[in-house]
Amino acid sequence: MAKNLRSFLDLKLLKFLGVGVANTLLSTILMFGLYNLTELNYWWSSAIAYAIGAAFSFFLNRAFTFRDKGGIPTSALRFLLTVSTCYIIAFSLAKPLVALGLTHTGASPSTLDQIAMLVAMVIYTGLNYILQRIFVFKQQSPDPRITNDDPDLESTDER
C-alpha cells in the first residue's frame, strides 16, 4: 500500500498541481463571476466553469503532465467520463456537507453555496488526479515486470 501511494507522489503530481493552479484560477473566476454577476445558480455556474476548465486541463495534462501519446479520442472520452464523475461526486457531496456543518451559523444561502463550491473544488481535485493518473492517461510499461507507470524507469532485476 505504501509503495502504491509513493508512486503517486512524484514529478507528475507537481506538474498536475501546477496545471491545477492555472485551471483553478480560470475556473474560480468563471464560476464565481457567473454565480454573482449573471445570477446563474450553483449548478449552472459551476458546470459552465468546470466545462471550460476541463478543456483547458485536458490539453495541458495530456501534453505536459502525463505526456500521453495515445489517441486523442480515447483519452478525451476517458477524460470526459472522469471529470463528469468527479464533478457529480464533488458538487453533490459538498452542498449537503456544508449545509450540515454550517446551516446553524445563520449564513445566507448564497454564502453557503459559495462555501460549498470551495469544498467541492478540494474533493474534485483529489479524486480527479487519482482517476486521471490510473484511468485517463495510464501509461503502459513495455516490460510487464515494471509495475510503476513511469516509462523512464527500468527494471531492477539482476540477471
Backbone as a printed PyTorch tensor [residue, N CA C, xyz], in Angstrom:
tensor([[[  0.8290,  -1.1950,   0.0000],
         [  0.0000,   0.0000,   0.0000],
         [  0.8720,   1.2570,   0.0000]],

        [[  1.9010,   1.2880,   0.8500],
         [  2.7800,   2.4570,   0.9120],
         [  3.5200,   2.6510,  -0.4060]],

        [[  3.9190,   1.5420,  -1.0470],
         [  4.6120,   1.6390,  -2.3320],
         [  3.6790,   2.2320,  -3.3880]],

        [[  2.4220,   1.7960,  -3.3890],
         [  1.4570,   2.3450,  -4.3320],
         [  1.2250,   3.8260,  -4.0900]],

        [[  1.1400,   4.2250,  -2.8370],
         [  0.9490,   5.6350,  -2.5080],
         [  2.1480,   6.4570,  -2.9480]],

        [[  3.3580,   5.9480,  -2.7050],
         [  4.5660,   6.6730,  -3.1130],
         [  4.6580,   6.8460,  -4.6180]],

        [[  4.1120,   5.9080,  -5.3790],
         [  4.1760,   6.0270,  -6.8300],
         [  3.3370,   7.2030,  -7.3330]],

        [[  2.4130,   7.6950,  -6.5230],
         [  1.6060,   8.8530,  -6.8960],
         [  2.2500,  10.1690,  -6.4730]],

        [[  3.2430,  10.1090,  -5.6020],
         [  3.8870,  11.3190,  -5.0960],
         [  5.1930,  11.5380,  -5.8400]],

        [[  5.1070,  12.1190,  -7.0150],
         [  6.2790,  12.2840,  -7.8610],
         [  6.1680,  13.5700,  -8.6720]],

        [[  7.0240,  13.7200,  -9.6750],
         [  7.0340,  14.9130, -10.5150],
         [  5.6970,  15.1090, -11.2290]],

        [[  5.0450,  14.0310, -11.5920],
         [  3.7410,  14.1560, -12.2540],
         [  2.7360,  14.8540, -11.3470]],

        [[  2.7960,  14.5580, -10.0640],
         [  1.8930,  15.2210,  -9.1320],
         [  2.1810,  16.7190,  -9.1040]],

        [[  3.4480,  17.0980,  -9.0710],
         [  3.7960,  18.5250,  -9.0620],
         [  3.3330,  19.2150, -10.3430]],

        [[  3.5190,  18.5570, -11.4750],
         [  3.0470,  19.1190, -12.7400],
         [  1.5220,  19.2320, -12.7450]],

        [[  0.8560,  18.1860, -12.2650],
         [ -0.6020,  18.1900, -12.1960],
         [ -1.0780,  19.3440, -11.3200]],

        [[ -0.4080,  19.5480, -10.2020],
         [ -0.7920,  20.6380,  -9.3030],
         [ -0.5510,  21.9980,  -9.9520]],

        [[  0.5300,  22.1240, -10.7240],
         [  0.7920,  23.3740, -11.4410],
         [ -0.2880,  23.6730, -12.4650]],

        [[ -0.6420,  22.6590, -13.2490],
         [ -1.7380,  22.8170, -14.2110],
         [ -3.0240,  23.1080, -13.4380]],

        [[ -3.1750,  22.4400, -12.3190],
         [ -4.3680,  22.6350, -11.5000],
         [ -4.4950,  24.0450, -10.9590]],

        [[ -3.3730,  24.6570, -10.5980],
         [ -3.4210,  26.0390, -10.1140],
         [ -3.9410,  26.9560, -11.2250]],

        [[ -3.3880,  26.7980, -12.4320],
         [ -3.8470,  27.6120, -13.5610],
         [ -5.3200,  27.3430, -13.8640]],

        [[ -5.6890,  26.0680, -13.8780],
         [ -7.0700,  25.6870, -14.1460],
         [ -8.0010,  26.1930, -13.0410]],

        [[ -7.5520,  26.1170, -11.7990],
         [ -8.3650,  26.5770, -10.6740],
         [ -8.6060,  28.0780, -10.7500]],

        [[ -7.5750,  28.8330, -11.0990],
         [ -7.7620,  30.2790, -11.2550],
         [ -8.8090,  30.5840, -12.3240]],

        [[ -8.6680,  29.9290, -13.4670],
         [ -9.6180,  30.1260, -14.5520],
         [-11.0300,  29.7230, -14.1270]],

        [[-11.1740,  28.5230, -13.5870],
         [-12.4950,  28.0130, -13.2000],
         [-13.1230,  28.8250, -12.0760]],

        [[-12.3140,  29.2430, -11.1140],
         [-12.8310,  30.0060,  -9.9800],
         [-13.3560,  31.3620, -10.4240]],

        [[-12.5740,  32.0440, -11.2480],
         [-13.0160,  33.3430, -11.7530],
         [-14.3200,  33.1860, -12.5320]],

        [[-14.3670,  32.1840, -13.4040],
         [-15.5840,  31.9460, -14.1790],
         [-16.7660,  31.5590, -13.2840]],

        [[-16.5510,  30.6190, -12.3660],
         [-17.6360,  30.1030, -11.5330],
         [-18.2390,  31.1930, -10.6510]],

        [[-17.3870,  31.9190,  -9.9220],
         [-17.9100,  32.9560,  -9.0350],
         [-18.4060,  34.1610,  -9.8190]],

        [[-17.7740,  34.4380, -10.9410],
         [-18.2650,  35.5180, -11.7970],
         [-19.6520,  35.2110, -12.3290]],

        [[-19.8320,  33.9970, -12.8490],
         [-21.1510,  33.6070, -13.3540],
         [-22.1930,  33.5880, -12.2340]],

        [[-21.8090,  33.0890, -11.0650],
         [-22.7580,  32.9920,  -9.9520],
         [-23.1720,  34.3810,  -9.4580]],

        [[-22.2110,  35.2730,  -9.3280],
         [-22.5030,  36.5810,  -8.7290],
         [-22.9030,  37.6600,  -9.7320]],

        [[-22.4150,  37.5850, -10.9490],
         [-22.6930,  38.6500, -11.9140],
         [-23.8670,  38.3420, -12.8410]],

        [[-24.0900,  37.0690, -13.1310],
         [-25.1780,  36.7190, -14.0470],
         [-26.3440,  36.0840, -13.3040]],

        [[-26.1550,  35.8240, -12.0380],
         [-27.1690,  35.1960, -11.2060],
         [-27.5320,  33.7830, -11.6550]],

        [[-26.5980,  33.1350, -12.3490],
         [-26.7950,  31.7100, -12.6140],
         [-26.7180,  30.9800, -11.2850]],

        [[-27.4390,  29.8730, -11.1510],
         [-27.4570,  29.1630,  -9.8750],
         [-26.1810,  28.3350,  -9.6640]],

        [[-26.1130,  27.6830,  -8.5180],
         [-24.9830,  26.8450,  -8.0980],
         [-24.5700,  25.8600,  -9.1820]],

        [[-25.5440,  25.1180,  -9.7080],
         [-25.2400,  24.0620, -10.6820],
         [-24.7890,  24.6280, -12.0150]],

        [[-25.4810,  25.6360, -12.5550],
         [-25.1230,  26.1730, -13.8700],
         [-23.7830,  26.9030, -13.8420]],

        [[-23.5650,  27.7220, -12.8330],
         [-22.3020,  28.4740, -12.7900],
         [-21.1110,  27.5330, -12.6230]],

        [[-21.2460,  26.5210, -11.7950],
         [-20.1270,  25.5920, -11.6050],
         [-19.9560,  24.6820, -12.8220]],

        [[-21.0490,  24.2500, -13.4440],
         [-20.9500,  23.3580, -14.6020],
         [-20.2830,  24.0550, -15.7940]],

        [[-20.6770,  25.2740, -16.0780],
         [-20.0780,  26.0140, -17.1980],
         [-18.5980,  26.2490, -16.9440]],

        [[-18.2650,  26.6950, -15.7460],
         [-16.8620,  26.9620, -15.4050],
         [-16.0270,  25.6890, -15.4820]],

        [[-16.5690,  24.5910, -14.9830],
         [-15.8140,  23.3360, -14.9930],
         [-15.6840,  22.7580, -16.4000]],

        [[-16.6590,  22.9840, -17.2590],
         [-16.5510,  22.5140, -18.6450],
         [-15.4210,  23.2480, -19.3720]],

        [[-15.3520,  24.5450, -19.1930],
         [-14.2770,  25.3320, -19.8230],
         [-12.9330,  24.9450, -19.2160]],

        [[-12.8820,  24.8370, -17.9060],
         [-11.6490,  24.4320, -17.2290],
         [-11.2070,  23.0370, -17.6130]],

        [[-12.1560,  22.1430, -17.8450],
         [-11.8250,  20.7640, -18.2190],
         [-11.1280,  20.7170, -19.5770]],

        [[-11.6060,  21.4950, -20.5250],
         [-10.9620,  21.5200, -21.8470],
         [ -9.5300,  22.0400, -21.7230]],

        [[ -9.3590,  23.0930, -20.9660],
         [ -8.0360,  23.6660, -20.7050],
         [ -7.1250,  22.6250, -20.0490]],

        [[ -7.6460,  21.9790, -19.0320],
         [ -6.8910,  20.9850, -18.2760],
         [ -6.5300,  19.7630, -19.1170]],

        [[ -7.4630,  19.3060, -19.9450],
         [ -7.2080,  18.1230, -20.7650],
         [ -5.9550,  18.3010, -21.6190]],

        [[ -5.8950,  19.3890, -22.3400],
         [ -4.7730,  19.5750, -23.2600],
         [ -3.4560,  19.7990, -22.5210]],

        [[ -3.4770,  20.5420, -21.4320],
         [ -2.2340,  20.7320, -20.6710],
         [ -1.7730,  19.4460, -19.9910]],

        [[ -2.6930,  18.7320, -19.3610],
         [ -2.2990,  17.4880, -18.6900],
         [ -1.8760,  16.4180, -19.6890]],

        [[ -2.5310,  16.3670, -20.8120],
         [ -2.1780,  15.3670, -21.8290],
         [ -0.7620,  15.5970, -22.3440]],

        [[ -0.4450,  16.8460, -22.6610],
         [  0.8560,  17.1610, -23.2610],
         [  1.9620,  17.3340, -22.2220]],

        [[  1.6790,  18.0270, -21.1370],
         [  2.7200,  18.4320, -20.1930],
         [  2.8690,  17.4770, -19.0060]],

        [[  1.7890,  17.1670, -18.3470],
         [  1.8640,  16.3760, -17.1140],
         [  2.1320,  14.9040, -17.3820]],

        [[  1.2960,  14.2930, -18.2060],
         [  1.3700,  12.8460, -18.4060],
         [  2.0390,  12.4490, -19.7200]],

        [[  2.2890,  13.4210, -20.6030],
         [  2.9500,  13.1780, -21.8930],
         [  2.3260,  11.9880, -22.6170]],

        [[  1.0240,  12.0420, -22.7050],
         [  0.2720,  10.9460, -23.2990],
         [  0.4700,  10.9140, -24.8100]],

        [[  0.7840,   9.7410, -25.3270],
         [  0.9940,   9.5580, -26.7660],
         [ -0.1440,   8.7820, -27.4080]],

        [[ -1.1410,   8.4250, -26.6150],
         [ -2.2680,   7.6690, -27.1400],
         [ -3.1720,   8.5390, -27.9930]],

        [[ -4.1710,   7.9120, -28.5560],
         [ -5.1070,   8.6320, -29.4000],
         [ -5.9410,   9.6280, -28.6130]],

        [[ -6.1640,  10.7800, -29.2040],
         [ -6.9470,  11.8120, -28.5370],
         [ -8.3860,  11.3590, -28.2830]],

        [[ -9.0650,  10.7160, -29.2380],
         [-10.4530,  10.3260, -28.9520],
         [-10.5910,   9.4290, -27.7180]],

        [[ -9.6960,   8.4630, -27.5710],
         [ -9.7740,   7.5520, -26.4200],
         [ -9.5160,   8.2960, -25.1190]],

        [[ -8.4240,   9.0710, -25.0730],
         [ -8.1250,   9.7830, -23.8270],
         [ -9.1530,  10.8820, -23.5610]],

        [[ -9.6770,  11.5160, -24.5920],
         [-10.6980,  12.5550, -24.3960],
         [-11.9810,  11.9510, -23.8260]],

        [[-12.3700,  10.7890, -24.3150],
         [-13.5680,  10.1240, -23.7890],
         [-13.3670,   9.7300, -22.3250]],

        [[-12.2130,   9.1680, -22.0170],
         [-11.9220,   8.8070, -20.6240],
         [-11.8610,  10.0530, -19.7430]],

        [[-11.2750,  11.1220, -20.2730],
         [-11.1790,  12.3740, -19.5280],
         [-12.5720,  12.9230, -19.2410]],

        [[-13.4270,  12.9350, -20.2550],
         [-14.7860,  13.4340, -20.0790],
         [-15.5410,  12.6180, -19.0400]],

        [[-15.3910,  11.3170, -19.0980],
         [-16.0250,  10.4470, -18.1080],
         [-15.4850,  10.7420, -16.7020]],

        [[-14.1830,  10.9290, -16.6150],
         [-13.5530,  11.2090, -15.3260],
         [-13.9890,  12.5440, -14.7440]],

        [[-13.8900,  13.6210, -15.5140],
         [-14.2460,  14.9270, -14.9610],
         [-15.7380,  15.0060, -14.6620]],

        [[-16.5600,  14.3360, -15.4590],
         [-18.0010,  14.3160, -15.1770],
         [-18.2820,  13.5990, -13.8640]],

        [[-17.6460,  12.4570, -13.6760],
         [-17.8110,  11.6950, -12.4360],
         [-17.3210,  12.5000, -11.2340]],

        [[-16.1360,  13.0860, -11.3660],
         [-15.5820,  13.8930, -10.2680],
         [-16.4880,  15.0710,  -9.9420]],

        [[-16.9880,  15.7320, -10.9800],
         [-17.8710,  16.8850, -10.7780],
         [-19.1400,  16.4700, -10.0300]],

        [[-19.7830,  15.4300, -10.5010],
         [-21.0400,  14.9890,  -9.8800],
         [-20.8170,  14.5910,  -8.4240]],

        [[-19.7650,  13.8180,  -8.1770],
         [-19.4850,  13.3920,  -6.8010],
         [-19.1450,  14.5900,  -5.9210]],

        [[-18.2100,  15.4250,  -6.3690],
         [-17.7350,  16.5420,  -5.5370],
         [-18.8350,  17.5500,  -5.2310]],

        [[-19.5460,  17.9810,  -6.2610],
         [-20.5600,  19.0140,  -6.0390],
         [-21.8140,  18.4590,  -5.3750]],

        [[-22.0970,  17.1910,  -5.5550],
         [-23.2340,  16.5800,  -4.8630],
         [-22.9430,  16.3720,  -3.3860]],

        [[-21.7040,  16.0620,  -3.0460],
         [-21.3330,  15.8890,  -1.6380],
         [-21.1610,  17.2170,  -0.9130]],

        [[-20.5780,  18.1910,  -1.5800],
         [-20.2010,  19.4390,  -0.9130],
         [-21.4020,  20.2150,  -0.3750]],

        [[-22.4250,  20.3390,  -1.1610],
         [-23.5630,  21.1720,  -0.7360],
         [-24.2330,  20.6290,   0.5350]],

        [[-24.5670,  19.3360,   0.6010],
         [-25.1600,  18.8520,   1.8550],
         [-24.1830,  18.8470,   3.0320]],

        [[-22.8900,  18.6140,   2.7540],
         [-21.9080,  18.6550,   3.8480],
         [-21.8130,  20.0520,   4.4490]],

        [[-21.7600,  21.0470,   3.5930],
         [-21.6890,  22.4340,   4.0810],
         [-22.9850,  22.8010,   4.7950]],

        [[-24.1060,  22.4080,   4.2390],
         [-25.3890,  22.6970,   4.8950],
         [-25.4580,  22.0530,   6.2750]],

        [[-24.9950,  20.8130,   6.3500],
         [-25.0000,  20.0960,   7.6210],
         [-24.1110,  20.7930,   8.6550]],

        [[-22.9490,  21.2340,   8.2020],
         [-21.9970,  21.8300,   9.1310],
         [-22.1950,  23.3040,   9.4200]],

        [[-22.8270,  24.0420,   8.5060],
         [-22.8580,  25.5000,   8.6700],
         [-24.2440,  26.1360,   8.6820]],

        [[-25.2910,  25.3680,   8.5130],
         [-26.6300,  25.9520,   8.4860],
         [-26.9460,  26.6920,   9.7820]],

        [[-26.4920,  26.1610,  10.8840],
         [-26.7620,  26.7640,  12.1930],
         [-26.0580,  28.1060,  12.3940]],

        [[-25.1580,  28.4730,  11.5060],
         [-24.4070,  29.7240,  11.6570],
         [-25.2010,  30.9440,  11.2240]],

        [[-26.2860,  30.7280,  10.5210],
         [-27.0870,  31.8500,  10.0470],
         [-26.5650,  32.4440,   8.7430]],

        [[-25.6210,  31.7720,   8.1120],
         [-25.0930,  32.2540,   6.8390],
         [-26.1960,  32.2080,   5.7820]],

        [[-26.1230,  33.1340,   4.8500],
         [-27.1360,  33.1940,   3.7880],
         [-26.9900,  32.0050,   2.8460]],

        [[-28.0670,  31.6610,   2.1320],
         [-27.9650,  30.5790,   1.1490],
         [-26.8570,  30.8330,   0.1130]],

        [[-26.6750,  32.0690,  -0.2760],
         [-25.6240,  32.4090,  -1.2380],
         [-24.2340,  32.1280,  -0.6580]],

        [[-24.0360,  32.4690,   0.5850],
         [-22.7460,  32.2140,   1.2410],
         [-22.5090,  30.7150,   1.3690]],

        [[-23.5480,  29.9710,   1.7610],
         [-23.4200,  28.5170,   1.8730],
         [-23.1050,  27.8860,   0.5240]],

        [[-23.7500,  28.3700,  -0.5470],
         [-23.4560,  27.8650,  -1.8920],
         [-21.9820,  28.0910,  -2.2460]],

        [[-21.4760,  29.2710,  -1.9510],
         [-20.1050,  29.6020,  -2.3310],
         [-19.0790,  28.8410,  -1.4920]],

        [[-19.3860,  28.5940,  -0.2300],
         [-18.5120,  27.7530,   0.6000],
         [-18.5420,  26.3200,   0.0620]],

        [[-19.7260,  25.8550,  -0.3330],
         [-19.8530,  24.5100,  -0.9080],
         [-19.0340,  24.4040,  -2.1960]],

        [[-18.9970,  25.4590,  -2.9820],
         [-18.1880,  25.4560,  -4.1990],
         [-16.7120,  25.2600,  -3.8690]],

        [[-16.2430,  25.9200,  -2.8340],
         [-14.8400,  25.7680,  -2.4240],
         [-14.5610,  24.3570,  -1.9200]],

        [[-15.4620,  23.8100,  -1.1250],
         [-15.3060,  22.4420,  -0.6230],
         [-15.3080,  21.4530,  -1.7930]],

        [[-16.2080,  21.6600,  -2.7390],
         [-16.2820,  20.7770,  -3.9060],
         [-14.9860,  20.8210,  -4.7110]],

        [[-14.3670,  21.9780,  -4.8040],
         [-13.1130,  22.1000,  -5.5500],
         [-12.0340,  21.2010,  -4.9550]],

        [[-11.9810,  21.1220,  -3.6410],
         [-10.9860,  20.2870,  -2.9670],
         [-11.2630,  18.8070,  -3.2330]],

        [[-12.5080,  18.3940,  -3.0740],
         [-12.8830,  16.9940,  -3.3280],
         [-12.5900,  16.6330,  -4.7800]],

        [[-12.9900,  17.4990,  -5.6860],
         [-12.8080,  17.2780,  -7.1190],
         [-11.3310,  17.0990,  -7.4770]],

        [[-10.4810,  17.9540,  -6.9440],
         [ -9.0590,  17.9180,  -7.2960],
         [ -8.4120,  16.5910,  -6.9050]],

        [[ -8.6420,  16.1410,  -5.6940],
         [ -8.0370,  14.8810,  -5.2490],
         [ -8.5310,  13.6870,  -6.0550]],

        [[ -9.8190,  13.6010,  -6.2260],
         [-10.3990,  12.4910,  -6.9800],
         [ -9.9740,  12.5380,  -8.4490]],

        [[ -9.9350,  13.7240,  -9.0170],
         [ -9.5710,  13.8970, -10.4180],
         [ -8.1240,  13.4630, -10.6900]],

        [[ -7.2070,  13.8220,  -9.8110],
         [ -5.8070,  13.4260, -10.0090],
         [ -5.6790,  11.9010, -10.0330]],

        [[ -6.2800,  11.2560,  -9.0740],
         [ -6.1780,   9.7970,  -8.9950],
         [ -6.7510,   9.1490, -10.2530]],

        [[ -7.9160,   9.5830, -10.6760],
         [ -8.5460,   8.9700, -11.8500],
         [ -7.8140,   9.2980, -13.1550]],

        [[ -7.2860,  10.5160, -13.2670],
         [ -6.5160,  10.8300, -14.4720],
         [ -5.2590,   9.9740, -14.5440]],

        [[ -4.6380,   9.7880, -13.4310],
         [ -3.3870,   9.0320, -13.3890],
         [ -3.6070,   7.5490, -13.6860]],

        [[ -4.6470,   6.9500, -13.1170],
         [ -4.8220,   5.4980, -13.2730],
         [ -5.7620,   5.1060, -14.4040]],

        [[ -6.5460,   6.0700, -14.9240],
         [ -7.5370,   5.7090, -15.9340],
         [ -7.3650,   6.4790, -17.2460]],

        [[ -7.2590,   7.7850, -17.1690],
         [ -7.2430,   8.5950, -18.3910],
         [ -5.9140,   8.5030, -19.1180]],

        [[ -4.8320,   8.7910, -18.4020],
         [ -3.5110,   8.8590, -19.0250],
         [ -2.5860,   7.7580, -18.5290]],

        [[ -3.1430,   6.6220, -18.1990],
         [ -2.3440,   5.4990, -17.7050],
         [ -1.3440,   5.1010, -18.7760]],

        [[ -0.0850,   5.0230, -18.3740],
         [  0.9660,   4.6600, -19.3170],
         [  1.2950,   3.1930, -19.1630]],

        [[  1.3590,   2.5170, -20.2780],
         [  1.6820,   1.0940, -20.2780],
         [  3.1820,   0.9160, -20.3090]],

        [[  3.6770,   0.0620, -19.4620],
         [  5.0970,  -0.2460, -19.4230],
         [  5.4360,  -1.2570, -20.5120]],

        [[  6.5560,  -1.0480, -21.2340],
         [  6.9410,  -2.0250, -22.2460],
         [  7.3950,  -3.3410, -21.6210]],

        [[  7.7820,  -3.3270, -20.3680],
         [  8.2550,  -4.5080, -19.6600],
         [  7.2230,  -4.8690, -18.6010]],

        [[  6.5420,  -5.9950, -18.7050],
         [  5.4880,  -6.3370, -17.7490],
         [  5.9920,  -6.4810, -16.3160]],

        [[  7.3020,  -6.6100, -16.1280],
         [  7.8360,  -6.7230, -14.7600],
         [  7.8730,  -5.3660, -14.0690]],

        [[  7.7600,  -4.2810, -14.8350],
         [  7.7830,  -2.9440, -14.2560],
         [  6.3570,  -2.5850, -13.8800]],

        [[  6.1420,  -2.3420, -12.5900],
         [  4.7860,  -2.0600, -12.1280],
         [  4.5290,  -0.5730, -11.9870]],

        [[  5.5540,   0.2600, -11.9240],
         [  5.3680,   1.6960, -11.8400],
         [  4.9280,   2.1960, -13.2030]],

        [[  4.0680,   3.2250, -13.2460],
         [  3.5890,   3.7090, -14.5340],
         [  4.5230,   4.7350, -15.1710]],

        [[  5.7200,   4.8910, -14.6550],
         [  6.6750,   5.8320, -15.2200],
         [  7.5240,   5.1130, -16.2640]],

        [[  7.4070,   5.4980, -17.5460],
         [  8.1260,   4.7850, -18.5960],
         [  9.6400,   5.0020, -18.5560]],

        [[ 10.1020,   5.9720, -17.7970],
         [ 11.5370,   6.2240, -17.7210],
         [ 12.2620,   5.2750, -16.7660]],

        [[ 11.4930,   4.5770, -15.9400],
         [ 12.1140,   3.6350, -15.0120],
         [ 12.4750,   2.3460, -15.7210]],

        [[ 13.5710,   1.7640, -15.3380],
         [ 13.9760,   0.4860, -15.9190],
         [ 13.8120,  -0.6040, -14.8910]],

        [[ 13.7480,  -1.8070, -15.3540],
         [ 13.6200,  -2.9520, -14.4620],
         [ 14.8380,  -3.0330, -13.5600]],

        [[ 14.6230,  -3.4260, -12.3180],
         [ 15.7150,  -3.5460, -11.3680],
         [ 16.1540,  -5.0080, -11.1930]],

        [[ 15.6100,  -5.8810, -12.0260],
         [ 16.0110,  -7.2920, -11.9280],
         [ 17.4890,  -7.4490, -12.2350]],

        [[ 18.1670,  -8.2040, -11.3910],
         [ 19.5740,  -8.5110, -11.6800],
         [ 19.6040,  -9.8210, -12.4530]],

        [[ 20.3890,  -9.8660, -13.4890],
         [ 20.4250, -11.0720, -14.3200],
         [ 21.7160, -11.7850, -14.1510]]])
